[in-house]
Amino acid sequence: QVQLVESGGGLVQAGGSLRLACAASGRPFSMYYMAWFRRAPGKEREFVARVTWDGAYTYYADSVKGRFTISKDNAKNTVYLQMNSLKPEDTAVYYCALGRTRSENGYDYSYWGQGTQVTVSS
């Protein structure tokens, strides 16, 4: 059984930084994609970024490109989301997800973490 556990959320002022982590466990991983999504209050779930399991290739939503960086520590089976220059509109619950399709659609991801709250104050 795959488990994804997020950590690192919190409250930060606009312009600040946070780093989220997602630790994966439960089975051998290969040929998978890891992604971050977010859901703001009253809004639909939104794709943020994804990375290949080997950490070689990344892809970002336009809304975070240049501010967020997704990376992976293969030894720890952990994916990170470094968030810089945070804006109030980045406030959301952030979820990591694992799937076998190169996709920005959450329905293509089979495994999800519990979510971590990120709040950016103005």
N, C-alpha and C positions, 0 to 999 in steps of 0.2 A: 504494500500500500504506500503510495506516494504521499509525503507530507511536505508542505511548504510553510515555513514560519517566517513572518516578516517582523522587523524591528526597526527602530530608529525614528519613528514619527515624533511629532511634538509641535510646540508653538514657537514661531520665529517671527521677527519683524520683517517687513518688506525690505528686499535687498539682501537678506541674509541667506544662509545655506543650511542644508540638512543632508544627511546621507542615510538612505534606507538600505536595509539588507534583507535578503530572502534566502534562507538556508533550506536546501532540498535534501530529502532523505527517503529511503524506503526501497530503492531498486537501482540497478545499474542504469546509467543514463547515457544515451548516445543518439545522435540524429534528432535531437529535440531543440525547440526554441523556448527560451524563457522571455517573458514579457512583463511589463508593468502597465497596469491600467489604473484609472482613478474614476471616482464617482463623487461629484460635488452635490450638495443638497439641492434637490429639485431638478437635477439634470441626469441625463443618461450616462451610462458608463462610457469612458473615453479611453482610447488607446494612447499610451504615452511613449513607450519605447520597447524594442525587443533586441535580443542578442542570440546568436547561435550558441549551441551547447559548448563548442570549443572556444567561444569568446572572440572569434575572428571577425564576425560581421555584425554590425549594428544598424538600427533604423529608428528614426525618431518622428514623432508627430511634429508638424510645423510649429505648433504652439510652444514647444519646449526646445526646439532645435537651437543649439548654441548656448543654452543655459543648463541643460541636464545632460548627464553622461551615464550610460549604462555600461557596466563591466562585469566580468565574471572571474572569480577565483576558482580555478578547476580543482585545486587540491582540497578546497573546503566545500565544494559543490554549492557555492554561495554567489548570488547575483546582487550587485549593488546598483543603486540609483543615486548618483551625486547630483544634488539640486542646488544650483547657484542662482543668484539674482532673483530670488523668489518674489512672486507677486501675490497680492490678495486673491486673485483669480486662480491661483494654484491650490487654494484650500480645497481639500477633498479627502476622502478615504482612499488610500493607495493600496492596490492589490497586486501581488505577483501571481503569475500564471505560467503553466508549462503545457506545451502542446507539440504536435508533430507537424504542424503546418506553418509555413511562413505567411503569417496573416496578421492583420490589424483588427480582426473580428473576434470578439471575446468568445463567441460560440465555437471557435476552432480550438479552444484551449480546454483540456480535460481536467486539469488540476489547478486548484486555487488556494491561496493562503487566506487567512482570516481577516486581513486588512489592517492597516495602521493609519491613524488620523494625522494629517498634516494641516496645521492652521497657520496662515500667514496674516499677520495683523498689519494694518496700514498706518 
